Amino acid sequence: MKNGISSQGLSHIVLISVIASTIAGFFAGGISFSYLSDQSSGVSKGGQVSQVDISQEESAVTSLVQEVSPSVVSISISKEIAVGGLSPFDIFRGNDGRIETREREVGGGTGFVVSDNGLIMTNRHVVSDQDATYTVVFNDGERIEGEVVSLHPTQDLALIKVDKSGLTPLTFAESDDLLVGQTVVAIGNALTEFENTVSRGVVSGLRRSIVASDQAGNSEELSNIIQTDAAINPGNSGGPLLDINGRVIGVNVATARGAQSIGFAVPSNTAMRMIDDVLEFGEVKVAYLGVRYQMVQPRSTLSEELGLESGAFISASDGPAVLAGSPASEADIRGGDVLLSIDDEELNMRNTLAEIISQYRPGDTVTIELSRDGQNRTVNVQLGERP
């Protein structure tokens, strides 16, 4: 399972999908994709492509939607909004200067049940406003206020809790087993108006790196992301991306700005790990090395200066490259070093330092090969927990 924040793909600006509001600037987006089963496609002995059994696939999709929909919820975002102001005549009307406020719905997103006692997964950007109120709306119309339990520190994932038992959690599948071209289905609260809207498409790409941003100017780097061509609708953020068997393979997170049919989802393996951490520790545990770095891009100026085509160059322009007291400092990793591999896994633009470190748990010991002054050496590092 690989995930993490990557510096690759800074040119791929994408829009975090939460519905825009005058107060919070929320936008919502979602994604979907779908999977052609081995029984519905293939190649015959004569080399001719066999016909796809469309009716079989459609029957599978409609069945999974009926089964999964009760576990997909809408998330309503509300805030206290000023409904009036002072006028020059208010002083004569006895107005004491207070501005009246009322709670208004300012945005929305999607979530899905991951435990029978009310744990709901969604995107971090959907529920990150501490001044907002979040109401979970179930498929049958029941509305229950949700409490934010955990926000992932490096991934756009969150868990909220509602006071309700006897729920049916969705089943997860291994995202490491995904194939490009696989058919999948997304279900979400389209436009925060049409609950449990269904769309379908294919996996367009794997292990993408993007910079996600919202209308408020906030941005973050996401790596190891699933790309899909499924229809994207505002409001789908945090909804499940499902395979043809109705298993979660991703969490819808973003859509590409200025493009058609390009959406993204956080892999299911990352989501499962978060759930396990929260259930066991009450919070997400993220491994920590303690360096600031720049990935070496082939044929770049940095690559020519270092004489290397890949690696993580330990450097920083506005502070220490190696944080004092960090695991890297304890292992004598220095600014100017180039980390080449971790446990024999090469560091490159598609396999960044953050992504590889995210595979490990705090306390794990890793072997790092690095280049210093043109000489290669190996160090063992016990990873810490991200502060």
Residue, then its C-alpha position, 0 to 999 in steps of 0.5 A: m500500500k503506497n500513499g503520501i504527499s508528492s511534489q510531482g505534478l505541480s502543473h496539474i492543478v485540480l479543484i477540490s470539490v466542495i460546493a461553493s458558499t459565500i461564507a466558507g467557499f466549499f466545493a464538492g466533487g466526486i468521481s466514479f469508475s467501473y470494472l469489466s469482469d472477466q466473464s463479460s469480456g476477453v479474447s477468443k481462441g481465434g484472436q477475435v475479441s469476444q462481445v461484452d455481455i452488456s445486460q450482465e454488466e448492467s444487471a450487476v451495476t443495478s444490483l450493487v446500487q440497490e445494495v450499497s445506496p443505504s450505506v451512502v449518506s449526504i453531508s449537509i454543512s451549516k453555519e451561522i450567517a448574518v441576516g441583517g446589519l445596522s442602518p442610520f435609523d437603528i439608533f432610534r429603533g432601540n437597536d443595541g448594535r447586535i447583528e442577527t444571525r441564523e443558521r444556513e446551509v452553505g455547502g455539502g458533500t458525501g460520505f459512507v458508512v464504515s462501521d455498524n455503530g455510526l462511523i462515516m468516512t468522507n473528505r477532510h475538506v468537506v468537514s474541516d471548518q470548525d465553525a460549521t455544523y455537519t448533518v448526516v442525511f441517510n437514504d431514508g431521509e433521517r437527519i443526525e448531527g455528526e461529530v468530527v472524529s479525525l482529520h487525516p494529517t496528510q491525506d484528504l480523508a476524515l471520519i465523523k460519527v453519528d449516534k446510530s447503531g445497526l448500520t451496514p458498513l461498506t466492504f473495502a477492496e485492495s486498491d493495489d489490485l486495480l487495473v487501468g480500464q477497470t469499470v467502477v461506479a460512484i455514488g454521491n450527493a450530486l450538487t448537494e441536491f440529488e442524493n445517491t446519484v450514480s455514475r460510472g466510468v473506467v479507471s483512467g490511470l493509477r498513482r497520479s500526483i496532483v495539486a488540489s486547490d479550492q476557491a479560497g486559495n487553499s492547496e495541497e499535494l496528493s500522490n498515489i491517486i486514482q484517476t477516472d473518467a467517470a462523470i464528476n458532479p459537485g457534491n460527490s466529495g467523500g463518496p465511495l468509488l466502487d468496483i463491480n462487486g460493490r466494494v470500495i476501491g477509493v474515496n472521491v476527492a477532486t476533479a481536474r479544472g478545465a478538463q472533461s471526465i478527469g477525476f480523482a480518488v484516494p485509494s481504498n488502502t489509504a482509507m482502510r489504514m486510517i480507519d484501523d488507526v482511529l479504531e486502535f489509537g484514536e488518531v492517525k499514526v503517520a511515520y516521520l523522517g524529518v527532512r525537507y527535500q526536492m525530488v530530482q527530475p531527470r534532465s533537469t538543472l538539479s539533475e545535471e548539477l548532482g550527476l544523478e537522474s533520480g533521488a530526493f535532494i535534502s535541501a531547504s531555502d527557508g530553514p533547516a533541511v534536516l530538523a533537529g532531533s528528528p530520526a534523520s538527524e539521529a541517523d546523521i543524514r545531512g543537508g546536501d545528501v541525496l537519498l537514493s532508495i529506502d529498503d531497496e525501493e528506488l526514489n524517483m518522480r513516481n515513487t517519492l520520499a513522502e510516498i514511500i515513508s507513508q507505507y511504514r509505521p512509526g517505530d519501523t526501521v528502514t535502510i536508506e541508501l544515500s549519496r554524499d559528495g559523490q560517495n554512496r553510503t547506507v544508514n539505518v533509520q528508526l522512523g518516528e511519529r509525525p508531530 
